[in-house]
Amino acid sequence: MNEHWDVIIIGGGPAGSTAARYASKENISVLVIDGKKEIGEPLQCGELIPSVDELCRLCPDVPDMEDLFQTPEHAISLRTDKLKLVPPSGKALEFPFEGIMLNRPEHDKSLIKLAKSKGVEYLIDTHVSKVSGNKVHTRKGDIFTGKVILGCGGTNDPIRRDYWDEKSLNIPVKFMLIDGDYDDSTVELHFGSSAPGGYAWVFPKKGGANIGLGIQKKHSKGISLNVYAKKFYSKFEGEVIYQGAGSLPMSGSVKSLVNDNKLIVGDSAGMVLPSNGAGITTSMIGARIAGQVVAKHILEDLPLKEYERIWNNQMGKIMRNSKRSLKMGNLLFKSPDFLVNLAFNRVTKRLLWRAVTCRAKFGIF
Ligand SMILES: Cc1cc2nc3c(=O)[nH]c(=O)nc-3n(C[C@H](O)[C@H](O)[C@H](O)COP(=O)(O)OP(=O)(O)OC[C@H]3O[C@@H](n4cnc5c(N)ncnc54)[C@H](O)[C@@H]3O)c2cc1C
């Protein structure tokens, strides 16, 4: 393995592999280092992403979605066409929504394959302990140098930890995969006291479902996520075939994405939409910009700060709307279930949908 690289990327998840794919060019060497033996495993995800058509509607300023999202059929469990917002009363509001339920480990592997096809090299089972200047130190004691270094290590990324002061709110999330027959056309988001400060989800998969929830501690009255999870899970019958957990950054993307020769991308930069928890596609949108800017920086001296500017052009409005929606949601989260039930009605239906899908409240961007 070479010691010197043009670009070193910490983390080979959706952000890292996508940034690598777009950074790699004929005269640019790119190395991805990941601590896992098998990137993408164990599963830590609800596995829902919007279809490409839906993404074009949700993120109108993001160009060329087809090139970015090339999800192969074997990484798709099923496609859905409806989304239900469910208050505690169970009286759901239904919306058309084209979703893709992934097989997430296969999805992440397909991104690695794409990156490798562009010449990217991977070093797995290797944990990065710290970055100093242009040196990347691994726990095994190796040192690699990179002209540019990208932190795509998710919520525990070492560059974000050591070089950024801005804090993000990370909320704990738990989920399970369960066998059974579920409405395979509809994804559900449940609100109210079953998941205070967050939401619970029921996402159908082939022959079962991915069911989970996230909560905010400040709204959970001292009760642990485990207790909320047990209660929500008890509503479903079927064999539990897998259980997992993780954390989601819910403060929106950080103000600055670049620090000298270091960039942060994906969850490490807070690129999850706070009002709906979507992070796979948003990370990939950020990662494509980062990869393209890094390539131009190396070949043509483009300032790395361009990454920040283009991200704000493509996703700034959506991120701001999503943060505002979460703030509005926080008011609702404090309310007893009967008020949440009242807030979910025909009159508020459009407003709730705009909030979840990160549009401006009254139709003005
Ligand atoms: C339970 C749960 C459910 C979710 N459900 C959904 C959903 O349904 N839809 C959706 O869009 N998003 C969902 N998300 C969010 C989504 O998973 C993330 O936004 C997405 O994975 C971000 O990609 P990433 O590449 O930034 O980070 P990650 O996917 O976390 O990848 C980071 C990679 O970096 C590696 N790494 C970390 N630190 C180091 C280090 N020091 N050295 C070397 N390697 C390192 C890790 O091994 C990992 O492979 C969910 C998240 C959780 C936790």
The ligand as a Tripos MOL2 file, in Angstrom:
@<TRIPOS>MOLECULE
LIG
   53    58     1     0     0
SMALL
NO_CHARGES

@<TRIPOS>ATOM
      1 C1        -30.8750    3.3070   13.1710 C.3       1 LIG1
      2 C2        -30.7490    4.2580   12.0150 C.ar      1 LIG1
      3 C3        -31.7350    4.3070   11.0440 C.ar      1 LIG1
      4 C4        -31.5770    5.1370    9.9240 C.ar      1 LIG1
      5 N1        -32.5140    5.0910    8.9430 N.ar      1 LIG1
      6 C5        -32.3500    5.8280    7.8250 C.ar      1 LIG1
      7 C6        -33.2730    5.7190    6.7460 C.ar      1 LIG1
      8 O1        -34.2350    4.9410    6.7850 O.2       1 LIG1
      9 N2        -33.0450    6.4810    5.6350 N.ar      1 LIG1
     10 C7        -31.9880    7.3480    5.5550 C.ar      1 LIG1
     11 O2        -31.8250    8.0410    4.5260 O.2       1 LIG1
     12 N3        -31.0820    7.4680    6.5670 N.ar      1 LIG1
     13 C8        -31.2410    6.7080    7.6840 C.ar      1 LIG1
     14 N4        -30.3210    6.7940    8.6870 N.ar      1 LIG1
     15 C9        -29.1840    7.7130    8.5190 C.3       1 LIG1
     16 C10       -28.1280    7.1110    7.5970 C.3       1 LIG1
     17 O3        -27.8190    5.8010    7.9980 O.3       1 LIG1
     18 C11       -26.8690    7.9860    7.6220 C.3       1 LIG1
     19 O4        -27.2420    9.3190    7.3930 O.3       1 LIG1
     20 C12       -25.8640    7.5450    6.5600 C.3       1 LIG1
     21 O5        -25.3870    6.2590    6.8320 O.3       1 LIG1
     22 C13       -24.6870    8.5280    6.5190 C.3       1 LIG1
     23 O6        -23.6400    8.0190    5.7280 O.3       1 LIG1
     24 P1        -22.1140    8.3520    6.0990 P.3       1 LIG1
     25 O7        -21.3130    7.7400    5.0350 O.co2     1 LIG1
     26 O8        -21.9810    9.7820    6.4120 O.co2     1 LIG1
     27 O9        -21.8470    7.6030    7.4930 O.3       1 LIG1
     28 P2        -21.8640    6.0560    7.8490 P.3       1 LIG1
     29 O10       -22.8330    5.3160    7.0220 O.co2     1 LIG1
     30 O11       -22.0230    6.0260    9.3380 O.co2     1 LIG1
     31 O12       -20.4120    5.5340    7.4630 O.3       1 LIG1
     32 C14       -19.3050    5.9050    8.2160 C.3       1 LIG1
     33 C15       -18.1790    4.9030    7.9500 C.3       1 LIG1
     34 O13       -16.9920    5.4120    8.5530 O.3       1 LIG1
     35 C16       -16.3020    4.3770    9.2150 C.3       1 LIG1
     36 N5        -15.5340    5.0000   10.2960 N.ar      1 LIG1
     37 C17       -15.9850    5.7410   11.3300 C.ar      1 LIG1
     38 N6        -14.9660    6.1800   12.0910 N.ar      1 LIG1
     39 C18       -13.8280    5.6850   11.5270 C.ar      1 LIG1
     40 C19       -12.4500    5.7780   11.8670 C.ar      1 LIG1
     41 N7        -12.0350    6.4840   12.9240 N.pl3     1 LIG1
     42 N8        -11.5610    5.1200   11.0920 N.ar      1 LIG1
     43 C20       -11.9550    4.4150    9.9940 C.ar      1 LIG1
     44 N9        -13.2510    4.2900    9.6410 N.ar      1 LIG1
     45 C21       -14.1760    4.9320   10.3920 C.ar      1 LIG1
     46 C22       -17.3980    3.4580    9.7230 C.3       1 LIG1
     47 O14       -16.8920    2.1310    9.9080 O.3       1 LIG1
     48 C23       -18.4270    3.5320    8.5830 C.3       1 LIG1
     49 O15       -18.2270    2.5230    7.6200 O.3       1 LIG1
     50 C24       -30.4530    5.9800    9.8130 C.ar      1 LIG1
     51 C25       -29.4630    5.9620   10.8120 C.ar      1 LIG1
     52 C26       -29.5950    5.1230   11.9040 C.ar      1 LIG1
     53 C27       -28.5170    5.0930   12.9490 C.3       1 LIG1
@<TRIPOS>BOND
     1     1     2 1
     2     2     3 ar
     3     2    52 ar
     4     3     4 ar
     5     4     5 ar
     6     4    50 ar
     7     5     6 ar
     8     6     7 ar
     9     6    13 1
    10     7     8 2
    11     7     9 ar
    12     9    10 ar
    13    10    11 2
    14    10    12 ar
    15    12    13 ar
    16    13    14 ar
    17    14    15 1
    18    14    50 ar
    19    15    16 1
    20    16    17 1
    21    16    18 1
    22    18    19 1
    23    18    20 1
    24    20    21 1
    25    20    22 1
    26    22    23 1
    27    23    24 1
    28    24    25 2
    29    24    26 1
    30    24    27 1
    31    27    28 1
    32    28    29 2
    33    28    30 1
    34    28    31 1
    35    31    32 1
    36    32    33 1
    37    33    34 1
    38    33    48 1
    39    34    35 1
    40    35    36 1
    41    35    46 1
    42    36    37 ar
    43    36    45 ar
    44    37    38 ar
    45    38    39 ar
    46    39    40 ar
    47    39    45 ar
    48    40    41 1
    49    40    42 ar
    50    42    43 ar
    51    43    44 ar
    52    44    45 ar
    53    46    47 1
    54    46    48 1
    55    48    49 1
    56    50    51 ar
    57    51    52 ar
    58    52    53 1
@<TRIPOS>SUBSTRUCTURE
     1 LIG1         1 GROUP 0 **** ****
